[in-house]
């Protein structure tokens, strides 16, 4: 049986993994024997999905597991993680369904959820429609990285018949590209393109921008964030956002629908920005 100190430490680990979006995968890995006290760095890296917070929590779990003789049973550890994770989820629900989402350097004692993990979770859970609003998209030519993964997740949503709408700024960059060209270059071949809209910027004011950063799924799960669709914003900058549900998410989605109906948001075509 787990002692009080170990149980409390496991609860903190489970809470950190829940906030980082990695609890279910770590629980399954412990239960199946894939993760043990002596699992190597590649295993930890694969389970953390690139999240520094998740990796740190897994390492804390391993240290507890090695240091406590009572933590010799994988099923026992898995069960404790599951119970503690359920309590963390219940606390999140009772806090009003609002989560603070963060990108930035690790801070001891802070367990805010990681931007990239929340973005991945929202897209993967969508079953009806996804709305993406952003100012800047940056993707690698090699199609490897956080944003490339995000675009592949959007394409996977299209394949499972989720209606995807992307709204981005129209401006042309110094290298001659725009968000449209970057998105289509990275979009998986053979998958139908999503609806792509933009704000046709008034010519008399070149300083205006479509600067909002929003992700909404099924009109009931939304992230409003300072983070652009870039690897730096998802993993390295200091960025902050809030995740809201139900009525707030519906209000956000409805507002952008009204902008389109009013002709303020229009299809992003080849002729724009030229």
ZIPE-V205938 format. One record per pair of residues at least 24 apart in sequence whose ideal C-beta (glycine too) atoms are under 6 Angstrom apart, sorted by the first residue. I is the first residue (numbers start at 1). J is the second residue. D is the distance in Angstrom with one decimal. If there is no record, write none. Layout:
i = (I I)
j = (J J)
d = (D D)
This chain:
i = (2 2 6 9 10 10 11 13 13 13 14 14 14 15 15 16 16 17 18 18 19 19 20 20 20 20 20 21 21 22 23 27 27 27 30 30 30 31 33 37 37 37 51 51 52 53 97 98 98 99 101 101 102 103 103 103 104 115 115 115 116 116 118 118 122 122 122 123 126 126 126 126 128 129 130 130 130 130 131 131 131 132 132 133 133 133 134 134 134 135 135 135 136 137 137 137 137 138 139 139 143 145 146 146 146 147 147 148 151 155 155 158 158 164 165 166 166 167 168 169 169 170 170 170 172 178 180 196 197 197 198 199 200 216 216 216 219 219 219 220 220 220 221 221 222 222)
j = (70 80 68 64 80 84 84 57 60 61 81 84 85 88 111 57 111 57 85 88 111 113 51 53 54 114 117 117 121 54 85 78 81 82 74 77 78 78 74 62 65 66 114 117 106 114 245 242 244 243 241 243 240 227 237 239 238 227 234 239 146 234 223 243 215 217 221 153 157 162 217 218 218 163 157 162 164 217 165 216 253 166 215 167 212 214 168 213 229 169 211 228 228 179 182 183 229 230 182 186 186 231 231 234 235 229 231 186 186 188 191 191 192 194 195 194 196 197 198 209 210 198 272 273 273 273 268 268 265 268 268 265 266 249 252 253 249 250 253 245 246 249 245 249 249 252)
d = (5.7 6.0 5.0 5.5 4.9 5.9 4.2 5.2 5.3 4.9 5.0 3.4 4.7 4.6 5.8 4.0 4.6 4.9 5.3 4.1 4.3 4.6 4.9 4.3 4.0 5.3 5.6 3.1 5.5 3.9 4.6 5.6 5.0 5.7 5.5 5.3 4.4 3.9 5.9 5.2 3.9 4.4 4.9 5.7 5.5 5.7 4.5 5.9 5.6 4.2 4.3 5.5 5.9 5.8 5.7 3.9 4.1 5.2 5.5 6.0 5.7 4.4 5.8 5.8 5.6 4.9 5.5 4.6 5.7 5.1 3.8 5.6 4.7 4.3 5.7 5.8 4.8 5.3 5.2 4.2 5.6 4.6 5.7 4.6 5.0 4.1 5.3 5.4 4.6 5.0 4.9 5.6 4.3 4.8 5.0 5.8 4.4 4.2 5.5 4.4 5.9 5.2 4.6 4.6 5.8 5.6 5.8 5.8 5.0 4.6 4.4 5.7 5.7 3.6 4.4 5.4 5.3 4.6 6.0 5.7 4.1 4.2 5.0 5.4 4.2 4.8 5.1 4.5 4.6 6.0 4.1 5.9 5.5 5.5 5.5 4.8 5.9 4.7 4.6 5.8 5.4 5.0 5.6 5.7 3.7 5.1)
